[in-house]
Amino acid sequence: ESPHLQSEFKALQDSAKSKIDQIEKFCDASDAPNINEFELVLFENQKEVLRRLDAAVQGHRDAIKARLVRRAKTIAERVLSRTRGFNDWELKALAGEVARLQLFGLYWKLQEGEANRFAEAREHIRKAEARLFCREIFTDAMNEAVRRALDAASRICGESGISNHERIMVLQAMHLGQGLWHKCPNGHIYATEDRGRAMQESKCKECGDNDRRD
């Protein structure tokens, strides 16, 4: 129901509905199409990216919002064109772009405000620009550097700096993720949600076998 990415959300909804209609139409056939877990993970990732892109354009003045929406639609188009899942590297790069979009909103808000009146604030903004407009993958370190620079510029202008809500939104954007995929000893593919532990014991959803993996 996003007013900004309405066509993109509808495209994802139509794709899911088409798959469901196929399954319901052939539900009694032996060769009925099915939804595998990889498709579900792709759908969840696409839905989550659209949701976070929509959140990134909220709360800004119309002129800034229009610029953010154009960037958001470019990212959304790339995401919705995928027919296979994202690997960890691709998902990390995508998360960086969503976080970069969040920070662009804060950057443009400062540009429209009082930042240009203060030389020190302009210097912090230039530091942020160097990373915001670069073509490299937007890493955690770059995210932190831009966030600190914009926060410093905001405080120099007499404002309260980046709000807790804005800070949380940017940090959350950097943590888009999907589970780790494993194959149990019997050959079944399954996913786990915990990506933070170096070693864990997981249980296959199909046969219940435990599989201890790095």
Disulfide bonds with the S-S distance in Angstrom:
none
